């Protein structure tokens, strides 16, 4: 393991071991202070966040974009402070930490016995939403985690999410899709973060007026298993409680090839994600390049 990898793993380990012991108000203030310092330094992540917000809010002035990126970094650090502390939260604290709207889409879908796929963008705290599902609703689910470097850091993330009651599969290796399909055929729940996929298998969608790629997995799983596909968006307000909305199901088109159906369904997901992101742009933690134009050196950055 390289020195940089050891440092990265050590910092995350320090976060999980130390931050979870802090009183919640202290952790909240710490997260906000770290966010403000990072925002003032204007590193690559902050600049990319601001550039992404410029696509989401195209008429925003430079001052408005700066305000958004500062609020975005505070939201991002709130996510990390909560995530470091989640394993130490009581079941009562987890159950009271999230209030979703239109939950009936999920409960009705599971009651039908065909399985449900929840697809989310990088909004607010998807780990808290997952912990709420396993704790408040007492519903287990399966998800996928991207392999991180160093391997010890990936192991930390898997152990963390498993401690919250999730079954975690590695994104690589080729077996995840089959396992997810089996869970859905058994009437189970699958949750996937699905607003960024730069691989060759990503589906091109129109997203805030420009082309981006999003994963085909949620739509393919729904087609192959008959599971219900539900977009979910999350946001923070000024309270300690995270809010969320379960959007109406994305239906499988009655005609077209598998690729055509997948494209239509993934675009419907993108449209639902865009609704939630436009309403709460500061809670969208996208500090990486997303749109294809931003990846094309000929066209240059947005």
MIDOSE-1310 file (N, C-alpha, C; in nm, 2 decimals, decimal comma, always signed):
residues 302
xxxx	+0,08/-0,12/+0,00/+0,00/+0,00/+0,00/+0,09/+0,12/+0,00; +0,06/+0,22/-0,08/+0,13/+0,34/-0,09/+0,11/+0,43/+0,03; +0,20/+0,53/+0,05/+0,19/+0,62/+0,16/+0,06/+0,70/+0,15; +0,02/+0,74/+0,02/-0,10/+0,81/+0,01/-0,23/+0,73/+0,04
xxxx	-0,22/+0,60/+0,00/-0,33/+0,51/+0,03/-0,35/+0,49/+0,19; -0,23/+0,47/+0,25/-0,23/+0,46/+0,40/-0,29/+0,58/+0,47; -0,25/+0,70/+0,41/-0,30/+0,82/+0,47/-0,45/+0,84/+0,45; -0,50/+0,80/+0,33/-0,64/+0,81/+0,30/-0,72/+0,72/+0,39
xxxx	-0,68/+0,59/+0,40/-0,74/+0,50/+0,49/-0,74/+0,54/+0,63; -0,63/+0,60/+0,68/-0,61/+0,64/+0,82/-0,71/+0,76/+0,85; -0,72/+0,85/+0,75/-0,81/+0,96/+0,78/-0,96/+0,92/+0,79; -1,00/+0,83/+0,70/-1,14/+0,78/+0,71/-1,16/+0,70/+0,84
xxxx	-1,06/+0,62/+0,88/-1,06/+0,55/+1,00/-1,07/+0,64/+1,12; -1,00/+0,75/+1,12/-1,01/+0,85/+1,23/-1,14/+0,91/+1,23; -1,20/+0,94/+1,12/-1,34/+0,99/+1,11/-1,44/+0,90/+1,18; -1,44/+0,77/+1,14/-1,53/+0,68/+1,20/-1,51/+0,66/+1,35
xxxx	-1,39/+0,66/+1,39/-1,36/+0,63/+1,53/-1,38/+0,75/+1,62; -1,36/+0,87/+1,57/-1,36/+0,99/+1,65/-1,49/+1,07/+1,64; -1,53/+1,10/+1,52/-1,65/+1,18/+1,50/-1,77/+1,12/+1,56; -1,78/+0,99/+1,56/-1,91/+0,92/+1,61/-1,92/+0,94/+1,76
xxxx	-1,80/+0,98/+1,83/-1,81/+0,99/+1,97/-1,84/+1,14/+2,01; -1,84/+1,23/+1,92/-1,87/+1,37/+1,95/-2,02/+1,39/+1,97; -2,06/+1,48/+2,06/-2,20/+1,52/+2,07/-2,25/+1,57/+1,94; -2,37/+1,55/+1,90/-2,42/+1,59/+1,77/-2,40/+1,74/+1,74
xxxx	-2,43/+1,83/+1,83/-2,41/+1,97/+1,80/-2,26/+2,00/+1,76; -2,17/+1,94/+1,83/-2,03/+1,96/+1,81/-1,99/+1,90/+1,67; -2,04/+1,79/+1,64/-2,01/+1,73/+1,50/-2,07/+1,82/+1,39; -2,19/+1,87/+1,42/-2,25/+1,96/+1,32/-2,16/+2,09/+1,30
xxxx	-2,12/+2,15/+1,40/-2,03/+2,27/+1,39/-1,90/+2,23/+1,33; -1,84/+2,12/+1,36/-1,72/+2,07/+1,30/-1,73/+2,06/+1,15; -1,84/+1,99/+1,11/-1,86/+1,97/+0,96/-1,87/+2,10/+0,89; -1,95/+2,20/+0,95/-1,97/+2,32/+0,88/-1,83/+2,40/+0,87
xxxx	-1,75/+2,39/+0,98/-1,62/+2,46/+0,98/-1,53/+2,40/+0,87; -1,53/+2,27/+0,86/-1,44/+2,20/+0,76/-1,49/+2,24/+0,62; -1,62/+2,24/+0,60/-1,68/+2,28/+0,47/-1,64/+2,42/+0,43; -1,65/+2,51/+0,52/-1,62/+2,65/+0,49/-1,47/+2,67/+0,46
xxxx	-1,38/+2,60/+0,53/-1,24/+2,60/+0,50/-1,21/+2,55/+0,35; -1,27/+2,43/+0,32/-1,26/+2,37/+0,19/-1,31/+2,47/+0,08; -1,42/+2,53/+0,11/-1,49/+2,62/+0,01/-1,40/+2,74/-0,02; -1,34/+2,79/+0,09/-1,25/+2,91/+0,07/-1,12/+2,88/-0,01
xxxx	-1,08/+2,75/+0,01/-0,96/+2,71/-0,07/-0,98/+2,69/-0,21; -1,11/+2,67/-0,25/-1,15/+2,66/-0,39/-1,06/+2,55/-0,47; -1,06/+2,43/-0,41/-0,99/+2,33/-0,48/-1,07/+2,28/-0,60; -1,02/+2,17/-0,66/-1,08/+2,12/-0,79/-1,22/+2,07/-0,76
xxxx	-1,25/+2,01/-0,64/-1,38/+1,96/-0,61/-1,48/+2,07/-0,60; -1,44/+2,18/-0,54/-1,53/+2,30/-0,52/-1,56/+2,36/-0,66; -1,45/+2,37/-0,74/-1,47/+2,43/-0,87/-1,56/+2,35/-0,96; -1,55/+2,22/-0,95/-1,63/+2,13/-1,03/-1,78/+2,13/-0,98
xxxx	-1,80/+2,14/-0,85/-1,93/+2,15/-0,79/-2,00/+2,28/-0,84; -1,92/+2,39/-0,84/-1,98/+2,51/-0,89/-2,01/+2,51/-1,04; -1,92/+2,44/-1,12/-1,95/+2,43/-1,26/-2,07/+2,34/-1,28; -2,09/+2,24/-1,21/-2,21/+2,16/-1,22/-2,34/+2,23/-1,18
xxxx	-2,33/+2,32/-1,08/-2,44/+2,40/-1,04/-2,48/+2,50/-1,15; -2,38/+2,54/-1,23/-2,40/+2,64/-1,34/-2,49/+2,57/-1,44; -2,49/+2,44/-1,46/-2,58/+2,38/-1,55/-2,72/+2,36/-1,49; -2,72/+2,34/-1,36/-2,85/+2,32/-1,30/-2,93/+2,45/-1,28
xxxx	-2,85/+2,56/-1,26/-2,91/+2,69/-1,24/-2,85/+2,78/-1,35; -2,88/+2,77/-1,47/-2,81/+2,84/-1,58/-2,81/+2,99/-1,57; -2,91/+3,05/-1,51/-2,92/+3,19/-1,50/-2,86/+3,25/-1,37; -2,79/+3,17/-1,30/-2,73/+3,21/-1,17/-2,62/+3,31/-1,19
xxxx	-2,61/+3,41/-1,12/-2,50/+3,50/-1,12/-2,37/+3,44/-1,06; -2,25/+3,49/-1,08/-2,13/+3,44/-1,01/-2,15/+3,44/-0,86; -2,22/+3,54/-0,81/-2,24/+3,55/-0,66/-2,33/+3,44/-0,62; -2,44/+3,41/-0,70/-2,53/+3,30/-0,66/-2,46/+3,17/-0,67
xxxx	-2,38/+3,15/-0,77/-2,31/+3,02/-0,78/-2,21/+3,00/-0,66; -2,15/+3,11/-0,62/-2,06/+3,10/-0,50/-2,14/+3,06/-0,38; -2,26/+3,12/-0,36/-2,34/+3,09/-0,25/-2,39/+2,95/-0,25; -2,42/+2,90/-0,37/-2,46/+2,76/-0,39/-2,35/+2,66/-0,36
xxxx	-2,23/+2,69/-0,40/-2,12/+2,60/-0,38/-2,08/+2,60/-0,23; -2,09/+2,71/-0,16/-2,07/+2,71/-0,02/-2,17/+2,63/+0,06; -2,30/+2,65/+0,02/-2,41/+2,57/+0,08/-2,39/+2,42/+0,04; -2,34/+2,39/-0,08/-2,32/+2,26/-0,13/-2,21/+2,19/-0,05
xxxx	-2,11/+2,26/-0,01/-2,00/+2,20/+0,07/-2,05/+2,17/+0,21; -2,13/+2,26/+0,26/-2,19/+2,24/+0,40/-2,28/+2,12/+0,40; -2,36/+2,10/+0,29/-2,44/+1,98/+0,28/-2,36/+1,86/+0,27; -2,25/+1,86/+0,19/-2,16/+1,75/+0,17/-2,10/+1,71/+0,30
xxxx	-2,05/+1,80/+0,38/-1,99/+1,77/+0,50/-2,10/+1,72/+0,61; -2,22/+1,77/+0,59/-2,32/+1,72/+0,68/-2,34/+1,57/+0,65; -2,34/+1,54/+0,52/-2,35/+1,39/+0,49/-2,24/+1,31/+0,56; -2,11/+1,36/+0,55/-2,00/+1,29/+0,61/-2,01/+1,28/+0,76
xxxx	-2,05/+1,39/+0,83/-2,06/+1,39/+0,97/-2,17/+1,29/+1,01; -2,28/+1,29/+0,94/-2,39/+1,20/+0,97/-2,34/+1,05/+0,95; -2,27/+1,03/+0,84/-2,23/+0,90/+0,80/-2,13/+0,84/+0,90; -2,04/+0,93/+0,95/-1,94/+0,88/+1,05/-2,01/+0,85/+1,18
xxxx	-2,12/+0,91/+1,21/-2,19/+0,89/+1,34/-2,31/+0,79/+1,33; -2,35/+0,76/+1,21/-2,47/+0,67/+1,20/-2,46/+0,54/+1,27; -2,34/+0,47/+1,27/-2,33/+0,34/+1,34/-2,35/+0,36/+1,49; -2,34/+0,48/+1,55/-2,36/+0,49/+1,69/-2,50/+0,55/+1,72
xxxx	-2,58/+0,58/+1,62/-2,71/+0,63/+1,65/-2,80/+0,52/+1,70; -2,89/+0,56/+1,79/-2,99/+0,46/+1,84/-3,09/+0,44/+1,74; -3,16/+0,32/+1,75/-3,27/+0,30/+1,65/-3,37/+0,41/+1,65; -3,40/+0,47/+1,76/-3,49/+0,58/+1,77/-3,44/+0,70/+1,70
xxxx	-3,31/+0,73/+1,71/-3,25/+0,85/+1,64/-3,26/+0,83/+1,49; -3,23/+0,71/+1,44/-3,24/+0,68/+1,30/-3,38/+0,69/+1,25; -3,47/+0,63/+1,32/-3,62/+0,63/+1,28/-3,67/+0,78/+1,28; -3,62/+0,87/+1,36/-3,67/+1,00/+1,36/-3,59/+1,10/+1,27
xxxx	-3,49/+1,04/+1,20/-3,40/+1,13/+1,12/-3,44/+1,14/+0,98; -3,55/+1,08/+0,93/-3,58/+1,09/+0,79/-3,74/+1,09/+0,78; -3,79/+1,17/+0,70/-3,93/+1,18/+0,68/-3,96/+1,18/+0,53; -3,99/+1,07/+0,46/-4,02/+1,07/+0,32/-4,17/+1,09/+0,29
xxxx	-4,19/+1,15/+0,17/-4,33/+1,16/+0,12/-4,36/+1,05/+0,03; -4,49/+1,02/+0,02/-4,54/+0,92/-0,08/-4,47/+0,78/-0,06; -4,46/+0,74/+0,07/-4,40/+0,61/+0,10/-4,48/+0,50/+0,04; -4,61/+0,52/+0,02/-4,70/+0,41/-0,03/-4,65/+0,35/-0,16
xxxx	-4,57/+0,43/-0,24/-4,52/+0,37/-0,36/-4,43/+0,25/-0,33; -4,35/+0,26/-0,22/-4,26/+0,15/-0,18/-4,34/+0,04/-0,11; -4,42/+0,07/-0,02/-4,49/-0,03/+0,06/-4,59/-0,11/-0,03; -4,66/-0,04/-0,12/-4,75/-0,11/-0,21/-4,68/-0,20/-0,31
xxxx	-4,56/-0,15/-0,35/-4,48/-0,23/-0,45/-4,43/-0,36/-0,38; -4,38/-0,35/-0,26/-4,33/-0,47/-0,19/-4,45/-0,56/-0,16; -4,57/-0,51/-0,13/-4,68/-0,59/-0,10/-4,73/-0,67/-0,22; -4,70/-0,62/-0,34/-4,74/-0,69/-0,46/-4,65/-0,81/-0,49
xxxx	-4,53/-0,82/-0,42/-4,45/-0,94/-0,42/-4,36/-0,95/-0,54; -4,34/-0,84/-0,62/-4,26/-0,85/-0,74/-4,12/-0,78/-0,72; -4,10/-0,73/-0,60/-3,97/-0,66/-0,58/-3,98/-0,51/-0,62; -3,88/-0,43/-0,56/-3,88/-0,29/-0,59/-3,73/-0,25/-0,60
xxxx	-3,71/-0,17/-0,70/-3,58/-0,10/-0,72/-3,59/+0,04/-0,69; -3,52/+0,09/-0,59/-3,52/+0,24/-0,56/-3,39/+0,29/-0,62; -3,40/+0,40/-0,71/-3,29/+0,46/-0,77/-3,28/+0,60/-0,72; -3,16/+0,64/-0,68/-3,14/+0,77/-0,62/-3,02/+0,84/-0,68
xxxx	-3,02/+0,98/-0,69/-2,90/+1,05/-0,72/-2,82/+1,08/-0,60; -2,71/+1,15/-0,61/-2,62/+1,18/-0,50/-2,68/+1,30/-0,43; -2,80/+1,29/-0,37/-2,86/+1,40/-0,30/-2,86/+1,37/-0,15; -2,83/+1,47/-0,07/-2,83/+1,46/+0,08/-2,76/+1,33/+0,13
xxxx	-2,83/+1,25/+0,21/-2,76/+1,13/+0,27/-2,84/+1,00/+0,24; -2,80/+0,94/+0,13/-2,86/+0,81/+0,09/-2,83/+0,70/+0,19; -2,72/+0,71/+0,26/-2,70/+0,61/+0,37/-2,80/+0,62/+0,48; -2,83/+0,74/+0,52/-2,93/+0,76/+0,62/-3,07/+0,71/+0,58
xxxx	-3,10/+0,73/+0,45/-3,23/+0,68/+0,40/-3,23/+0,53/+0,40; -3,12/+0,47/+0,37/-3,11/+0,32/+0,38/-3,12/+0,27/+0,52; -3,05/+0,34/+0,61/-3,06/+0,29/+0,75/-3,20/+0,31/+0,80; -3,27/+0,41/+0,76/-3,41/+0,43/+0,80/-3,50/+0,32/+0,75
xxxx	-3,48/+0,27/+0,63/-3,55/+0,16/+0,57/-3,53/+0,03/+0,65; -3,41/+0,01/+0,69/-3,38/-0,12/+0,76/-3,42/-0,11/+0,91; -3,43/+0,01/+0,96/-3,46/+0,03/+1,10/-3,61/+0,06/+1,13; -3,66/+0,17/+1,06/-3,80/+0,21/+1,08/-3,89/+0,11/+1,02
xxxx	-3,86/+0,07/+0,89/-3,95/-0,02/+0,82/-3,92/-0,16/+0,84; -3,80/-0,19/+0,90/-3,75/-0,33/+0,92/-3,75/-0,41/+0,79; -3,71/-0,34/+0,68/-3,70/-0,40/+0,55/-3,55/-0,41/+0,51; -3,50/-0,53/+0,49/-3,36/-0,55/+0,44/-3,36/-0,51/+0,29
xxxx	-3,24/-0,47/+0,25/-3,22/-0,45/+0,11/-3,08/-0,48/+0,06; -3,06/-0,48/-0,07/-2,93/-0,51/-0,13/-2,89/-0,39/-0,21; -2,76/-0,36/-0,20/-2,71/-0,25/-0,28/-2,57/-0,28/-0,33; -2,51/-0,19/-0,41/-2,38/-0,22/-0,47/-2,29/-0,11/-0,43
xxxx	-2,16/-0,14/-0,41/-2,06/-0,04/-0,37/-1,94/-0,05/-0,47; -1,90/+0,07/-0,52/-1,79/+0,08/-0,61/-1,66/+0,04/-0,53; -1,57/-0,03/-0,60/-1,45/-0,07/-0,53/-1,36/+0,05/-0,53; -1,32/+0,08/-0,40/-1,23/+0,20/-0,38/-1,09/+0,15/-0,36
xxxx	-1,00/+0,25/-0,37/-0,86/+0,23/-0,34/-0,82/+0,32/-0,23; -0,75/+0,27/-0,13/-0,70/+0,13/-0,11/-0,81/+0,03/-0,08; -0,78/-0,10/-0,09/-0,88/-0,20/-0,07/-0,93/-0,19/+0,08; -0,84/-0,15/+0,17/-0,89/-0,14/+0,31/-1,00/-0,04/+0,33
xxxx	-0,99/+0,07/+0,24/-1,10/+0,17/+0,25/-1,23/+0,12/+0,20; -1,22/+0,04/+0,09/-1,34/-0,03/+0,04/-1,40/-0,12/+0,15; -1,31/-0,19/+0,22/-1,36/-0,28/+0,33/-1,43/-0,20/+0,44; -1,38/-0,08/+0,47/-1,44/+0,00/+0,57/-1,58/+0,04/+0,53
xxxx	-1,60/+0,08/+0,40/-1,73/+0,12/+0,36/-1,83/+0,01/+0,36; -1,78/-0,11/+0,32/-1,87/-0,23/+0,32/-1,91/-0,26/+0,46; -1,81/-0,26/+0,55/-1,85/-0,29/+0,69/-1,94/-0,19/+0,75; -1,92/-0,06/+0,72/-2,01/+0,05/+0,76/-2,15/+0,02/+0,72
xxxx	-2,17/+0,00/+0,59/-2,30/-0,02/+0,53/-2,37/-0,15/+0,58; -2,29/-0,25/+0,60/-2,34/-0,37/+0,65/-2,39/-0,35/+0,80; -2,32/-0,27/+0,87/-2,35/-0,24/+1,01/-2,49/-0,17/+1,02; -2,53/-0,11/+0,91/-2,66/-0,04/+0,90/-2,77/-0,13/+0,85
xxxx	-2,74/-0,26/+0,82/-2,84/-0,35/+0,79/-2,85/-0,38/+0,64; -2,75/-0,33/+0,56/-2,76/-0,35/+0,41/-2,67/-0,47/+0,37; -2,72/-0,54/+0,26/-2,64/-0,64/+0,20/-2,56/-0,56/+0,08; -2,43/-0,57/+0,09/-2,35/-0,49/-0,01/-2,27/-0,58/-0,10
xxxx	-2,29/-0,56/-0,23/-2,22/-0,63/-0,33/-2,12/-0,55/-0,40; -2,00/-0,60/-0,44/-1,90/-0,52/-0,52/-1,95/-0,49/-0,66; -1,93/-0,37/-0,70/-1,97/-0,33/-0,84/-1,90/-0,41/-0,94; -1,77/-0,44/-0,92/-1,70/-0,51/-1,02/-1,71/-0,66/-1,00
xxxx	-1,67/-0,74/-1,10/-1,67/-0,88/-1,08/-1,78/-0,95/-1,16; -1,88/-0,88/-1,21/-1,98/-0,94/-1,30/-2,09/-1,02/-1,24; -2,09/-1,04/-1,10/-2,19/-1,12/-1,04/-2,30/-1,04/-0,98; -2,28/-0,91/-0,96/-2,37/-0,82/-0,89/-2,51/-0,82/-0,95
xxxx	-2,52/-0,81/-1,08/-2,65/-0,80/-1,15/-2,73/-0,93/-1,13; -2,67/-1,04/-1,14/-2,74/-1,17/-1,12/-2,80/-1,18/-0,97; -2,72/-1,14/-0,88/-2,76/-1,14/-0,74/-2,88/-1,05/-0,71; -2,86/-0,93/-0,77/-2,97/-0,83/-0,75/-3,10/-0,88/-0,82
xxxx	-3,09/-0,94/-0,93/-3,21/-1,00/-1,00/-3,27/-1,10/-0,91; -3,19/-1,19/-0,85/-3,25/-1,29/-0,76/-3,32/-1,23/-0,65; -3,26/-1,13/-0,58/-3,33/-1,07/-0,47/-3,46/-1,01/-0,51; -3,47/-0,95/-0,63/-3,60/-0,89/-0,67/-3,70/-1,00/-0,71
xxxx	-3,66/-1,11/-0,77/-3,75/-1,22/-0,80/-3,81/-1,28/-0,67; -3,73/-1,27/-0,56/-3,78/-1,32/-0,43/-3,87/-1,21/-0,36; -3,90/-1,10/-0,43/-3,98/-1,00/-0,37/-3,91/-0,90/-0,29; -3,78/-0,89/-0,30/-3,70/-0,81/-0,22/-3,68/-0,67/-0,27
xxxx	-3,60/-0,59/-0,20/-3,57/-0,45/-0,22/-3,43/-0,43/-0,26; -3,40/-0,35/-0,37/-3,27/-0,32/-0,42/-3,26/-0,16/-0,42; -3,15/-0,11/-0,37/-3,14/+0,04/-0,37/-3,00/+0,07/-0,44; -3,01/+0,16/-0,54/-2,89/+0,19/-0,63/-2,88/+0,34/-0,64
xxxx	-2,76/+0,40/-0,62/-2,73/+0,53/-0,66/-2,70/+0,54/-0,81; -2,78/+0,62/-0,88/-2,79/+0,60/-1,03/-2,78/+0,72/-1,11; -2,71/+0,82/-1,07/-2,70/+0,95/-1,15/-2,57/+0,97/-1,22; -2,48/+0,87/-1,22/-2,35/+0,89/-1,29/-2,30/+0,76/-1,33
xxxx	-2,27/+0,75/-1,46/-2,21/+0,63/-1,52/-2,13/+0,67/-1,64; -2,00/+0,67/-1,63/-1,91/+0,71/-1,74/-1,86/+0,59/-1,81; -1,91/+0,47/-1,79/-1,86/+0,35/-1,86/-1,92/+0,34/-2,00; -1,87/+0,25/-2,07/-1,93/+0,23/-2,21/-2,07/+0,18/-2,21
xxxx	-2,11/+0,12/-2,10/-2,25/+0,07/-2,09/-2,35/+0,18/-2,04; -2,30/+0,30/-2,01/-2,39/+0,40/-1,96/-2,49/+0,44/-2,07; -2,61/+0,48/-2,03/-2,72/+0,53/-2,12/-2,71/+0,68/-2,13; -2,71/+0,73/-2,25/-2,71/+0,87/-2,27/-2,85/+0,93/-2,24
xxxx	-2,85/+1,04/-2,16/-2,98/+1,10/-2,13/-2,96/+1,25/-2,14; -3,08/+1,32/-2,16/-3,08/+1,47/-2,16/-3,09/+1,51/-2,01; -3,00/+1,58/-1,96/-3,00/+1,62/-1,82/-2,97/+1,77/-1,81; -3,07/+1,84/-1,77/-3,05/+1,99/-1,77/-3,00/+2,05/-1,90
xxxx	-3,05/+1,99/-2,01/-3,03/+2,05/-2,14/-2,90/+2,00/-2,21; -2,83/+1,91/-2,15/-2,70/+1,86/-2,21/-2,70/+1,71/-2,18; -2,61/+1,64/-2,26/-2,61/+1,50/-2,26/-2,52/+1,45/-2,14; -2,57/+1,35/-2,07/-2,49/+1,28/-1,96/-2,52/+1,13/-1,98
xxxx	-2,44/+1,05/-1,90/-2,46/+0,91/-1,90/-2,50/+0,87/-1,76; -2,60/+0,78/-1,76/-2,65/+0,72/-1,63/-2,66/+0,57/-1,65; -2,65/+0,50/-1,54/-2,64/+0,35/-1,55/-2,77/+0,29/-1,60; -2,75/+0,18/-1,68/-2,86/+0,11/-1,73/-2,92/+0,01/-1,63
xxxx	-2,85/-0,02/-1,53/-2,89/-0,13/-1,43/-3,03/-0,12/-1,38; -3,07/-0,01/-1,33/-3,21/+0,00/-1,27/-3,32/-0,04/-1,37; -3,31/+0,02/-1,49/-3,41/-0,01/-1,60/-3,40/-0,16/-1,64; -3,28/-0,21/-1,66/-3,26/-0,35/-1,70/-3,32/-0,45/-1,59
xxxx	-3,29/-0,42/-1,46/-3,34/-0,50/-1,36/-3,50/-0,50/-1,36; -3,56/-0,39/-1,38/-3,70/-0,38/-1,38/-3,76/-0,46/-1,49; -3,69/-0,45/-1,61/-3,74/-0,52/-1,73/-3,73/-0,68/-1,71; -3,61/-0,72/-1,65/-3,58/-0,86/-1,65/-3,66/-0,93/-1,54
xxxx	-3,69/-0,86/-1,43/-3,76/-0,92/-1,31/-3,90/-0,89/-1,29; -3,95/-0,78/-1,36/-4,09/-0,73/-1,33/-4,10/-0,65/-1,21; -3,98/-0,61/-1,15/-3,98/-0,53/-1,03/-4,03/-0,39/-1,06; -4,08/-0,32/-0,96/-4,12/-0,18/-0,97/-4,00/-0,09/-0,96
xxxx	-3,99/+0,01/-1,05/-3,87/+0,10/-1,05/-3,92/+0,23/-0,99; -3,86/+0,28/-0,88/-3,91/+0,40/-0,82/-3,79/+0,50/-0,80; -3,80/+0,62/-0,86/-3,70/+0,72/-0,84/-3,72/+0,78/-0,70; -3,61/+0,82/-0,63/-3,62/+0,88/-0,50/-3,53/+1,00/-0,50
xxxx	-3,58/+1,11/-0,44/-3,50/+1,23/-0,42/-3,50/+1,27/-0,28; -3,39/+1,33/-0,23/-3,37/+1,36/-0,09/-3,33/+1,50/-0,08; -3,35/+1,56/+0,04/-3,30/+1,70/+0,06/-3,30/+1,73/+0,21; -3,22/+1,83/+0,25/-3,21/+1,88/+0,38/-3,29/+2,01/+0,40
xxxx	-3,34/+2,03/+0,52/-3,38/+2,17/+0,55/-3,31/+2,22/+0,67; -3,36/+2,31/+0,74/-3,28/+2,37/+0,86/-3,30/+2,28/+0,98; -3,37/+2,17/+0,98/-3,39/+2,09/+1,09/-3,29/+1,97/+1,09; -3,28/+1,89/+1,20/-3,19/+1,77/+1,19/-3,25/+1,66/+1,11
xxxx	-3,37/+1,67/+1,06/-3,45/+1,57/+0,99/-3,43/+1,58/+0,84; -3,38/+1,48/+0,77/-3,37/+1,48/+0,63/-3,51/+1,45/+0,57; -3,54/+1,51/+0,45/-3,67/+1,49/+0,38/-3,64/+1,41/+0,26; -3,75/+1,36/+0,20/-3,74/+1,28/+0,08/-3,87/+1,26/+0,01
xxxx	-3,87/+1,22/-0,11/-3,99/+1,19/-0,19/-3,97/+1,07/-0,27; -4,06/+0,98/-0,27/-4,07/+0,87/-0,36/-4,16/+0,90/-0,48; -4,10/+0,91/-0,60/-4,17/+0,95/-0,71/-4,25/+0,83/-0,77; -4,35/+0,86/-0,85/-4,43/+0,76/-0,92/-4,34/+0,66/-0,99
xxxx	-4,39/+0,54/-1,01/-4,31/+0,43/-1,07/-4,27/+0,47/-1,22; -4,15/+0,43/-1,26/-4,12/+0,43/-1,40/-4,16/+0,30/-1,46; -4,25/+0,31/-1,56/-4,31/+0,19/-1,62/-4,22/+0,14/-1,73; -4,23/+0,01/-1,76/-4,16/-0,05/-1,87/-4,24/-0,02/-2,00
xxxx	-4,19/+0,04/-2,10/-4,26/+0,06/-2,22/-4,32/-0,07/-2,28; -4,43/-0,06/-2,34/-4,49/-0,18/-2,40/-4,43/-0,23/-2,53; -4,36/-0,14/-2,60/-4,30/-0,17/-2,73/-4,15/-0,12/-2,73; -4,08/-0,17/-2,84/-3,94/-0,13/-2,85/-3,85/-0,24/-2,82
xxxx	-3,72/-0,23/-2,86/-3,62/-0,32/-2,82/-3,58/-0,30/-2,68; -3,50/-0,40/-2,63/-3,46/-0,38/-2,49/-3,38/-0,25/-2,47; -3,29/-0,22/-2,57/-3,22/-0,10/-2,56/-3,30/+0,02/-2,56; -3,41/+0,02/-2,65/-3,50/+0,14/-2,66/-3,58/+0,15/-2,53
xxxx	-3,62/+0,04/-2,47/-3,70/+0,05/-2,35/-3,61/+0,10/-2,24; -3,48/+0,06/-2,23/-3,39/+0,10/-2,13/-3,36/+0,25/-2,14; -3,35/+0,30/-2,27/-3,32/+0,44/-2,29/-3,44/+0,52/-2,24; -3,56/+0,48/-2,27/-3,68/+0,56/-2,23/-3,69/+0,56/-2,07
xxxx	-3,67/+0,45/-2,01/-3,68/+0,44/-1,87/-3,57/+0,52/-1,79; -3,45/+0,51/-1,85/-3,34/+0,58/-1,78/-3,36/+0,73/-1,80; -3,42/+0,78/-1,91/-3,45/+0,92/-1,93/-3,56/+0,96/-1,83; -3,65/+0,87/-1,80/-3,75/+0,90/-1,70/-3,69/+0,92/-1,56
xxxx	-3,59/+0,83/-1,53/-3,52/+0,85/-1,40/-3,45/+0,98/-1,40; -3,38/+1,01/-1,51/-3,31/+1,14/-1,51/-3,40/+1,26/-1,49; -3,52/+1,25/-1,55/-3,61/+1,36/-1,54/-3,66/+1,38/-1,39; -3,68/+1,26/-1,32/-3,72/+1,27/-1,18/-3,61/+1,32/-1,10
xxxx	-3,49/+1,28/-1,13/-3,37/+1,33/-1,05/-3,36/+1,48/-1,07; -3,38/+1,52/-1,19/-3,36/+1,67/-1,22/-3,46/+1,75/-1,15; -3,58/+1,70/-1,13/-3,68/+1,77/-1,05/-3,63/+1,79/-0,91; -3,58/+1,68/-0,84/-3,53/+1,70/-0,71/-3,41/+1,78/-0,70
xxxx	-3,32/+1,77/-0,79/-3,19/+1,85/-0,79/-3,22/+2,00/-0,81; -3,32/+2,03/-0,91/-3,35/+2,17/-0,93/-3,41/+2,23/-0,81; -3,49/+2,16/-0,73/-3,55/+2,21/-0,61/-3,45/+2,23/-0,50; -3,35/+2,15/-0,50/-3,25/+2,16/-0,39/-3,11/+2,13/-0,44
xxxx	-3,06/+2,22/-0,53/-2,93/+2,20/-0,59/-2,82/+2,19/-0,49; -2,83/+2,27/-0,38/-2,72/+2,26/-0,28/-2,70/+2,13/-0,21; -2,80/+2,04/-0,22/-2,78/+1,91/-0,16/-2,74/+1,80/-0,26; -2,71/+1,84/-0,39/-2,65/+1,75/-0,48/-2,50/+1,75/-0,47
xxxx	-2,45/+1,64/-0,43/-2,31/+1,63/-0,40/-2,23/+1,57/-0,52; -2,23/+1,64/-0,63/-2,16/+1,60/-0,75/-2,04/+1,68/-0,77; -1,93/+1,63/-0,71/-1,80/+1,70/-0,72/-1,71/+1,64/-0,83; -1,77/+1,57/-0,92/-1,70/+1,51/-1,03/-1,76/+1,56/-1,16
xxxx	-1,69/+1,53/-1,27/-1,74/+1,56/-1,41/-1,86/+1,47/-1,43; -1,96/+1,52/-1,50/-2,08/+1,43/-1,53/-2,12/+1,44/-1,67; -2,13/+1,56/-1,73/-2,18/+1,58/-1,86/-2,07/+1,55/-1,96; -2,11/+1,49/-2,07/-2,01/+1,44/-2,17/-1,93/+1,56/-2,23
xxxx	-1,99/+1,68/-2,24/-1,92/+1,79/-2,29/-1,80/+1,83/-2,20; -1,82/+1,80/-2,07/-1,71/+1,83/-1,98/-1,60/+1,73/-1,98; -1,63/+1,62/-2,05/-1,52/+1,52/-2,06/-1,45/+1,52/-2,19; -1,50/+1,60/-2,29/-1,45/+1,61/-2,42/-1,35/+1,72/-2,43
xxxx	-1,22/+1,69/-2,45/-1,11/+1,79/-2,45/-1,13/+1,88/-2,57; -1,20/+1,84/-2,68/-1,22/+1,92/-2,79/-1,32/+2,03/-2,76; -1,43/+1,99/-2,69/-1,53/+2,09/-2,66/-1,49/+2,18/-2,54; -1,40/+2,12/-2,45/-1,35/+2,20/-2,34/-1,45/+2,19/-2,22
xx	-1,41/+2,23/-2,10/-1,50/+2,23/-1,99/-1,62/+2,32/-2,00; -1,73/+2,29/-1,92/-1,85/+2,37/-1,93/-1,82/+2,51/-1,87
